[in-house]
Amino acid sequence: MSNAIVGLCTIDLYLPGVASLKEKRSILQSMIKRIQNTFNASAAEVGQQDIWQSAQIAFAVVTNATPHANQMVSEILNWIEKNYPHVSVVGERIEIL
């Protein structure tokens, strides 16, 4: 029997200075693709699609241990804050399933 653990994180973002949906989507698409490529995680925009300066994305990692899932979620959150300093994380919800 498999012991699959899923780490799911949904984050709310504030994008100051964004003046159009096109600009917002450019930032988010870059962030999502880089999360997928760097961490081999699934990621998508999941909410607030029509608000220029707000966004909600979710990412998920699959592993066989709860501590590893927590570690990966933390690494991704730290990576976002480091690589996208112009974007503020204003809320996060982490679930380990």
C-alpha positions as CSV (number, residue, x, y, z in Angstrom):
1,M,0.0,0.0,0.0
2,S,1.4,3.4,-0.9
3,N,2.0,6.1,1.6
4,A,1.5,9.2,-0.5
5,I,1.5,12.6,1.3
6,V,0.4,15.7,-0.4
7,G,1.4,19.2,0.7
8,L,-1.0,21.8,-0.5
9,C,-0.4,25.5,-0.1
10,T,-2.8,28.3,-1.2
11,I,-1.4,31.8,-1.0
12,D,-3.0,35.2,-1.4
13,L,-0.8,37.8,-3.1
14,Y,-0.7,41.5,-3.4
15,L,0.8,42.9,-6.5
16,P,1.4,46.7,-6.0
17,G,1.7,48.8,-9.0
18,V,0.1,46.3,-11.4
19,A,-2.1,48.3,-13.8
20,S,-3.7,45.6,-16.0
21,L,-4.7,42.0,-16.1
22,K,-2.1,41.4,-18.8
23,E,0.7,42.6,-16.5
24,K,-0.7,40.5,-13.6
25,R,-0.9,37.4,-15.7
26,S,2.6,37.9,-17.0
27,I,4.0,37.9,-13.4
28,L,1.9,35.0,-12.3
29,Q,2.6,32.8,-15.3
30,S,6.3,33.4,-14.8
31,M,6.0,32.5,-11.1
32,I,3.9,29.4,-11.7
33,K,6.2,28.0,-14.5
34,R,9.3,28.6,-12.4
35,I,7.7,26.9,-9.3
36,Q,6.8,23.9,-11.6
37,N,10.3,23.7,-13.1
38,T,12.4,24.4,-10.0
39,F,10.5,22.2,-7.5
40,N,8.7,19.7,-9.7
41,A,5.4,20.9,-8.1
42,S,2.0,21.5,-9.5
43,A,0.9,25.1,-9.4
44,A,-2.0,27.2,-10.7
45,E,-3.8,30.5,-10.3
46,V,-7.0,29.5,-8.4
47,G,-8.7,32.7,-7.4
48,Q,-9.1,36.5,-7.8
49,Q,-8.5,36.2,-11.6
50,D,-10.2,39.5,-12.5
51,I,-8.6,41.8,-9.8
52,W,-5.5,43.6,-11.0
53,Q,-3.5,43.8,-7.8
54,S,-4.7,40.7,-6.0
55,A,-4.0,37.0,-6.9
56,Q,-4.5,33.6,-5.4
57,I,-2.3,30.7,-6.4
58,A,-2.0,27.2,-5.1
59,F,0.8,24.7,-5.4
60,A,1.1,21.0,-4.3
61,V,3.9,18.6,-3.7
62,V,3.7,14.8,-3.4
63,T,6.1,12.9,-1.3
64,N,6.1,9.9,1.1
65,A,6.8,11.7,4.4
66,T,5.0,14.5,6.2
67,P,8.2,16.3,7.2
68,H,9.4,16.4,3.6
69,A,6.1,17.8,2.5
70,N,6.3,20.6,5.1
71,Q,9.9,21.3,4.1
72,M,9.1,21.5,0.4
73,V,6.1,23.9,1.0
74,S,8.4,26.1,3.2
75,E,11.1,26.1,0.6
76,I,8.7,27.2,-2.1
77,L,7.3,30.0,0.1
78,N,10.8,31.2,0.8
79,W,11.7,31.0,-2.8
80,I,8.7,33.2,-3.8
81,E,9.6,35.8,-1.3
82,K,13.2,35.8,-2.4
83,N,12.6,35.8,-6.2
84,Y,9.6,38.0,-6.3
85,P,10.3,40.8,-3.8
86,H,7.8,43.1,-5.5
87,V,5.0,40.7,-4.7
88,S,3.7,40.4,-1.2
89,V,2.3,37.2,0.3
90,V,-0.6,38.5,2.4
91,G,-2.1,35.1,3.4
92,E,-1.3,31.4,3.2
93,R,-3.1,28.2,4.0
94,I,-1.1,25.0,4.3
95,E,-2.7,21.5,4.3
96,I,-0.9,18.2,4.6
97,L,-3.1,15.4,3.2
